[in-house]
Amino acid sequence: MDFSIAALLAQDGITNGAVYALLALSLVLVFAVTRVIWVPSGEFVAFSTLTLAGLQLGKASGIAGLLVAMAVVAGLLEVLSAFRQREWKRLPLRLAAWTGAPLAIAGVLKWAAPLAPPFVVQILLTLVAVTALGPLSYRIVYQPIAEASVLVLLIVSVALHFAMLGLGLWYFGAEGSRTPPFTSATFDWGGVLVSGQSLLVVATSVALIFVLALFFNRTLYGRALRATAVNRVGARLAGISPAFAGMLTFTLAALVCAFCGVLIGPITTVYYDSGFLVSLKGFVGAIIGGLSSYPLAAAGSLLVGLLESFSSFWASAFKEVIVFTLIIPVLLWRSLTSQHHDDDE
C-alpha cells in the first residue's frame, strides 16, 4: 500500500465515519433522554434515501402512504386517551398535531412530486416527511410505555424495527435506489484526488453537529432535554413534560437520520433493509461513547469508518466482522471499569 491508496482509503473512511457519527449522536440522544436503544434508526436512513429517489422519479406514494397510516393510528390513540381521561377540550388540537399535520405533509408530497421541483426542494420535502415519522413513532410505540424498564423498551425497539422493515417493503418495494451526487467536482491536494462529494458530506455532518451543539447549549428546549438526560425525575419536578421531551428527542433524532439518508444516497445503492447495517456501525460508535458521551461517540464513529475502509482493502470479505469485533474489547473495558447501577436509579 502506497501513500495515494492510503489517502483514498482514509478519505472514504472519514466520509463514512462522518455519517456514522451523526447516527451515533442520534442514538446517544435518544437513549440519554428516553432510555430507548433506538434500533429502528436505520430504517429512517433508508426511508430518507428512498423518498428522495422517489421524488426524483416524480413519485411520493411510499412515504405519503406511511405517513397517512401512522397519522391515523396516532389519531385513534389520542381519541382513546381523551376518552379515558375525559379531556375532550384538548382533543381537536391534539388531532390537528398528530393527524392533521402528517396528512398535510403527505398531501403536499403527493401534489409536489409530479411537478419535478428543484433538487433542493426535494431534499427539504424529504427531510420534513421523514422527520415527521419520528414523533409519530414515539407517540404510537414508546409514549404508552415510557416508564417501562430498559429491557422492555429494547424488546419493543426490536419489534418496531421488524415492523418498519415490513412497512418499508410494502410502501417502497424491494428495488434499490440511488440519488444523484450533489457535486462532481474533484480537488488535487498534494497529488491526492479529493472528491467534492466527500468534502460536502463531511462539511454537512460537522455543520449539523455544530448546530445541535448550539441548540443544546443556547436554547431553552435544548437545556430542557439536557436536564431530562441528567435526571428525569428532577426534570419532571421542574415542570419539564416527559412526553414533550420524548417527542422533541425523536423529532431531532429522526431529522439527523433523514440527513444521513440524504448524504449516503449518492454514495451507495440503498434498499428498504439497508439501514440496519448502517445503524449498527453507528451503534458501535455510540457504544464507544458509552451511550452518554457525544464527543466520544463521534470519535468512535470516525474510528469505525476508518477501520471499515482499511479492512475493505486488506480483507474485504471480513470487513464487517472486523468492524463489529471492535465492540467486544470496548464492552469488556467498560464492564471492568464502570460502576453498575440498578435501572430504577
C-alpha positions as CSV (number, residue, x, y, z in Angstrom):
1,M,0.0,0.0,0.0
2,D,1.4,3.4,-1.1
3,F,0.6,6.8,0.1
4,S,-2.0,7.5,-2.6
5,I,-4.0,4.4,-1.8
6,A,-3.8,5.1,1.9
7,A,-5.1,8.6,1.3
8,L,-8.0,7.4,-0.7
9,L,-8.9,4.8,1.9
10,A,-8.7,7.5,4.6
11,Q,-10.9,9.7,2.6
12,D,-13.6,7.0,2.3
13,G,-13.2,6.2,6.0
14,I,-13.6,9.8,7.1
15,T,-16.7,10.2,4.8
16,N,-18.4,7.1,6.1
17,G,-17.3,7.9,9.7
18,A,-19.0,11.4,9.4
19,V,-22.3,9.7,8.6
20,Y,-21.8,7.1,11.4
21,A,-21.0,10.0,13.8
22,L,-24.4,11.5,13.1
23,L,-26.1,8.2,13.6
24,A,-24.2,7.7,16.9
25,L,-25.2,11.1,18.1
26,S,-28.9,10.4,17.4
27,L,-28.6,7.1,19.3
28,V,-26.9,8.7,22.3
29,L,-29.5,11.5,22.3
30,V,-32.5,9.1,22.3
31,F,-31.0,6.8,24.9
32,A,-29.9,9.7,27.2
33,V,-33.4,11.3,27.3
34,T,-35.8,8.4,26.9
35,R,-33.7,5.3,27.8
36,V,-34.6,3.8,24.5
37,I,-32.0,1.9,22.4
38,W,-33.2,3.1,19.1
39,V,-32.8,0.0,16.9
40,P,-35.1,1.3,14.0
41,S,-32.9,4.3,13.4
42,G,-31.5,2.7,10.2
43,E,-35.0,2.5,8.7
44,F,-35.3,6.2,8.9
45,V,-32.0,6.5,7.0
46,A,-33.2,4.1,4.3
47,F,-36.6,5.7,4.0
48,S,-34.9,9.1,3.5
49,T,-32.8,7.9,0.6
50,L,-35.8,6.0,-1.0
51,T,-38.1,9.1,-0.6
52,L,-35.6,11.4,-2.3
53,A,-35.0,8.9,-5.0
54,G,-38.8,8.6,-5.5
55,L,-39.2,12.3,-5.7
56,Q,-36.5,12.3,-8.5
57,L,-38.9,10.0,-10.4
58,G,-42.0,12.1,-9.6
59,K,-43.3,9.7,-7.0
60,A,-44.1,10.1,-3.3
61,S,-46.6,7.3,-2.7
62,G,-44.3,5.3,-0.4
63,I,-43.6,7.9,2.3
64,A,-47.1,9.5,1.8
65,G,-48.8,6.2,2.5
66,L,-46.7,5.5,5.6
67,L,-47.4,9.0,6.9
68,V,-51.1,8.5,6.4
69,A,-51.2,5.1,8.1
70,M,-49.2,6.3,11.2
71,A,-51.2,9.6,11.4
72,V,-54.5,7.5,11.6
73,V,-53.1,5.3,14.3
74,A,-51.8,8.3,16.3
75,G,-55.2,10.0,16.0
76,L,-57.0,6.9,17.2
77,L,-54.7,6.8,20.2
78,E,-55.5,10.4,21.0
79,V,-59.2,9.7,20.9
80,L,-58.8,6.7,23.2
81,S,-56.6,8.8,25.6
82,A,-59.2,11.6,25.7
83,F,-62.0,9.1,26.3
84,R,-60.1,7.5,29.3
85,Q,-59.0,10.8,30.8
86,R,-62.2,12.7,30.0
87,E,-60.2,15.6,28.4
88,W,-62.3,16.4,25.3
89,K,-61.3,20.1,25.2
90,R,-57.7,19.4,24.0
91,L,-58.7,16.7,21.6
92,P,-59.1,18.9,18.5
93,L,-55.7,20.5,19.0
94,R,-54.1,17.1,19.5
95,L,-55.8,15.6,16.5
96,A,-54.6,18.6,14.4
97,A,-51.0,17.9,15.6
98,W,-50.9,14.2,15.4
99,T,-53.2,13.5,12.4
100,G,-53.8,16.8,10.6
101,A,-50.1,17.8,10.2
102,P,-48.9,14.4,8.9
103,L,-51.8,14.3,6.5
104,A,-51.0,17.8,5.3
105,I,-47.3,16.8,4.7
106,A,-48.5,13.7,2.8
107,G,-50.8,15.8,0.7
108,V,-48.0,18.3,-0.1
109,L,-45.7,15.5,-1.2
110,K,-48.4,13.9,-3.5
111,W,-49.0,17.3,-5.0
112,A,-45.4,18.4,-5.4
113,A,-43.8,15.1,-6.6
114,P,-45.2,15.2,-10.2
115,L,-44.2,18.8,-10.6
116,A,-40.5,17.9,-10.5
117,P,-39.4,20.6,-8.1
118,P,-35.7,21.7,-7.8
119,F,-33.3,19.2,-6.1
120,V,-33.0,21.5,-3.0
121,V,-36.8,21.5,-2.6
122,Q,-36.9,17.7,-3.0
123,I,-34.3,17.4,-0.2
124,L,-36.4,19.7,2.1
125,L,-39.5,17.7,1.4
126,T,-37.7,14.5,2.2
127,L,-36.3,15.9,5.5
128,V,-39.8,17.1,6.5
129,A,-41.5,13.9,5.6
130,V,-39.0,11.5,7.3
131,T,-38.7,13.7,10.3
132,A,-42.4,13.6,10.9
133,L,-42.1,9.8,11.3
134,G,-40.0,10.3,14.5
135,P,-42.6,11.9,16.8
136,L,-45.3,9.6,15.3
137,S,-43.3,6.5,16.2
138,Y,-42.8,7.9,19.7
139,R,-46.5,8.6,20.1
140,I,-47.6,5.3,18.9
141,V,-45.0,2.9,20.3
142,Y,-42.9,4.5,23.1
143,Q,-45.1,7.0,24.9
144,P,-47.6,4.5,26.2
145,I,-44.7,2.5,27.8
146,A,-42.4,5.4,28.7
147,E,-42.0,4.2,32.3
148,A,-41.1,0.6,31.4
149,S,-37.7,-0.9,32.0
150,V,-34.8,-0.5,29.6
151,L,-35.1,-4.2,28.7
152,V,-38.8,-3.8,27.8
153,L,-38.0,-0.7,25.7
154,L,-35.3,-2.7,23.9
155,I,-37.6,-5.5,23.1
156,V,-40.2,-3.0,21.8
157,S,-37.5,-1.3,19.7
158,V,-36.5,-4.6,18.1
159,A,-40.2,-5.3,17.4
160,L,-40.6,-1.9,15.8
161,H,-37.5,-2.5,13.7
162,F,-39.0,-5.6,12.2
163,A,-42.4,-3.9,11.8
164,M,-40.8,-1.0,9.9
165,L,-38.9,-3.4,7.7
166,G,-42.2,-4.9,6.6
167,L,-43.7,-1.5,6.1
168,G,-40.7,-0.4,4.1
169,L,-41.1,-3.4,1.8
170,W,-44.8,-2.7,1.5
171,Y,-44.6,1.0,0.8
172,F,-41.2,1.4,-1.0
173,G,-40.8,-2.0,-2.7
174,A,-37.7,-4.3,-2.9
175,E,-35.9,-2.3,-5.6
176,G,-32.8,-0.4,-4.6
177,S,-32.4,3.3,-5.3
178,R,-29.6,5.8,-5.6
179,T,-29.7,9.6,-5.7
180,P,-27.6,11.8,-8.0
181,P,-24.5,13.3,-6.5
182,F,-24.5,16.8,-5.1
183,T,-21.4,17.7,-7.0
184,S,-19.0,16.0,-9.4
185,A,-16.0,18.3,-8.6
186,T,-12.6,16.9,-7.6
187,F,-9.7,18.6,-6.0
188,D,-6.0,17.8,-6.2
189,W,-4.3,18.2,-2.8
190,G,-0.7,17.3,-2.9
191,G,-1.2,14.7,-5.6
192,V,-4.2,13.1,-3.9
193,L,-7.6,13.5,-5.6
194,V,-10.3,14.5,-3.1
195,S,-13.9,14.1,-4.1
196,G,-16.1,17.2,-3.7
197,Q,-18.9,14.8,-2.7
198,S,-16.8,13.6,0.3
199,L,-16.0,17.1,1.3
200,L,-19.6,18.0,1.2
201,V,-20.7,15.1,3.3
202,V,-18.0,15.8,6.0
203,A,-18.8,19.5,6.0
204,T,-22.5,18.9,6.3
205,S,-22.0,16.5,9.1
206,V,-19.7,18.9,11.0
207,A,-22.2,21.8,10.4
208,L,-25.1,19.7,11.7
209,I,-23.2,18.7,14.8
210,F,-22.3,22.3,15.4
211,V,-26.0,23.4,15.1
212,L,-27.0,20.6,17.5
213,A,-24.4,21.8,20.0
214,L,-25.8,25.3,19.8
215,F,-29.3,24.0,20.2
216,F,-28.4,22.1,23.4
217,N,-26.3,24.8,24.9
218,R,-28.1,28.0,23.9
219,T,-31.8,27.3,23.7
220,L,-34.4,26.6,26.4
221,Y,-35.7,23.4,24.8
222,G,-32.1,22.1,24.4
223,R,-31.4,22.8,28.0
224,A,-34.7,21.0,28.9
225,L,-33.5,17.9,27.1
226,R,-30.1,18.1,28.8
227,A,-31.8,18.3,32.1
228,T,-34.0,15.3,31.3
229,A,-31.0,13.3,30.2
230,V,-29.2,14.1,33.5
231,N,-32.1,13.5,35.9
232,R,-35.5,12.5,34.6
233,V,-37.3,12.8,37.9
234,G,-35.7,16.2,38.7
235,A,-36.6,17.5,35.2
236,R,-40.2,16.3,35.8
237,L,-40.4,18.1,39.1
238,A,-39.0,21.2,37.4
239,G,-42.0,21.2,35.1
240,I,-40.5,19.5,32.0
241,S,-43.0,17.2,30.4
242,P,-41.6,13.7,29.8
243,A,-43.9,13.3,26.8
244,F,-42.8,16.6,25.3
245,A,-39.2,15.7,25.9
246,G,-39.6,12.4,24.2
247,M,-41.4,13.8,21.3
248,L,-38.8,16.5,20.7
249,T,-36.0,14.0,21.1
250,F,-37.4,11.7,18.5
251,T,-38.0,14.6,16.2
252,L,-34.4,15.7,16.4
253,A,-33.1,12.1,16.0
254,A,-35.3,11.5,13.0
255,L,-34.1,14.7,11.4
256,V,-30.5,13.6,11.9
257,C,-31.2,10.2,10.4
258,A,-33.0,11.8,7.5
259,F,-29.9,13.9,6.9
260,C,-27.8,10.7,6.9
261,G,-30.1,9.2,4.3
262,V,-29.7,12.2,2.1
263,L,-25.9,12.1,2.5
264,I,-25.4,8.4,1.7
265,G,-27.9,8.3,-1.2
266,P,-25.2,9.3,-3.8
267,I,-22.6,7.0,-2.3
268,T,-24.3,3.7,-2.3
269,T,-27.4,1.9,-3.5
270,V,-30.0,1.7,-0.7
271,Y,-32.7,-0.9,-0.3
272,Y,-35.6,-0.9,2.2
273,D,-33.5,-3.0,4.6
274,S,-30.1,-1.3,4.0
275,G,-30.4,1.0,7.0
276,F,-29.9,-1.7,9.7
277,L,-26.3,-2.4,8.9
278,V,-25.5,1.3,8.7
279,S,-27.2,2.0,12.1
280,L,-25.3,-0.9,13.6
281,K,-22.0,0.8,12.7
282,G,-23.3,4.0,14.3
283,F,-24.3,1.9,17.3
284,V,-20.7,0.7,17.6
285,G,-19.6,4.3,17.7
286,A,-22.2,5.1,20.3
287,I,-21.1,2.2,22.5
288,I,-17.5,3.5,22.4
289,G,-19.0,6.7,23.8
290,G,-20.8,4.7,26.5
291,L,-24.2,5.8,25.1
292,S,-23.6,9.0,27.1
293,S,-20.7,11.0,25.6
294,Y,-21.3,12.8,22.4
295,P,-17.6,13.6,21.6
296,L,-16.5,10.0,22.3
297,A,-19.4,8.7,20.2
298,A,-18.3,10.9,17.3
299,A,-14.6,9.9,17.7
300,G,-15.6,6.2,17.9
301,S,-17.7,6.6,14.7
302,L,-14.7,8.0,12.8
303,L,-12.6,5.1,14.1
304,V,-15.3,2.7,12.8
305,G,-15.3,4.4,9.4
306,L,-11.5,4.3,9.0
307,L,-11.4,0.7,10.2
308,E,-14.1,-0.3,7.7
309,S,-12.3,1.4,4.9
310,F,-8.8,-0.1,5.5
311,S,-10.4,-3.5,6.3
312,S,-12.0,-3.5,2.9
313,F,-8.6,-3.2,1.3
314,W,-6.8,-5.9,3.4
315,A,-9.6,-8.3,3.9
316,S,-12.8,-7.2,2.1
317,A,-14.7,-10.5,2.9
318,F,-14.2,-9.9,6.7
319,K,-14.6,-6.1,6.9
320,E,-18.0,-6.3,8.7
321,V,-16.6,-8.9,11.1
322,I,-13.6,-6.7,11.9
323,V,-15.7,-3.7,12.5
324,F,-18.2,-5.4,14.8
325,T,-15.5,-7.2,16.6
326,L,-14.3,-3.7,17.8
327,I,-17.3,-3.6,20.2
328,I,-16.0,-6.6,22.2
329,P,-12.9,-5.0,23.8
330,V,-14.9,-1.8,24.4
331,L,-17.7,-3.6,26.2
332,L,-15.1,-5.6,28.2
333,W,-13.2,-2.5,29.2
334,R,-16.4,-0.7,30.2
335,S,-17.7,-3.7,32.1
336,L,-14.5,-3.8,34.2
337,T,-14.1,-0.1,34.8
338,S,-17.7,1.2,35.1
339,Q,-19.9,1.1,38.3
340,H,-23.1,-0.8,37.8
341,H,-26.4,0.7,39.0
342,D,-29.9,-0.6,39.2
343,D,-32.2,0.6,36.4
344,D,-34.5,2.4,38.9
345,E,-31.7,4.6,40.0
